[in-house]
């Protein structure tokens, strides 16, 4: 009987260790040849800026075999399970920080609205959803009635402050929810004609480049502009397109070497252009 109990205990320990390993691996992505931050962000339904912040990157240049965290790891390298709400936080901000959805956070913490309270602990990724108490909006305690009018007035002012703060948090949360809905809509599969092209990348500061596109876009003034160079006979100039791994962009430039099913993506730095290399991607002509 003792041997059976020991075997069962060992099995439970091994299973727990395996579960922890899977959780850690799912939060990591090892960079493969030809990949970019745009492609990784698109794969995990997050943003390039989110990956830059989580991994403390100062540039979008990545290399094969690099390990990219998809959501915020804790000090032990495992995914954080709890987050303490700070002043100014909204569910939308927290969801973007950890690469999860507002709906998931509300389900894990049994929230019925988007209102959150400063100091409340929220379960992230459902790891400790049962242990974490639901973030409940507390009612401000009523001050005892006193005979002195001055003390009663001061008590009323103190009670009104948290109410105003909660109202501001709720208003901000509603605005963020509307913004999130628009973002989710933009992340849906684009509608239009899709073609396969060979893609390279360039910068406004390349040798012999003026920095101004064929349609007049000044890339020197906006180095982060999402612009691609195209063959107008394949993709009309001025078209709005969706490029796999790059996102929505405007077909605003041309190039002598861009003939047929080829495009050139504008990126902010020469290092990013070199890192991008030459890739085969799908382009959807949205409008």
Beta strands, then each sheet from edge to edge (+ up, - down):
strand 1: 28-30
strand 2: 67-69
strand 3: 82-84
strand 4: 121-123
strand 5: 193-202
strand 6: 227-229
strand 7: 240-243
strand 8: 247-253
strand 9: 262-266
strand 10: 279-285
sheet 1: 1+ 2-
sheet 2: 3+ 4-
sheet 3: 5+ 9+ 6- 8- 7+ 10- 5+
end
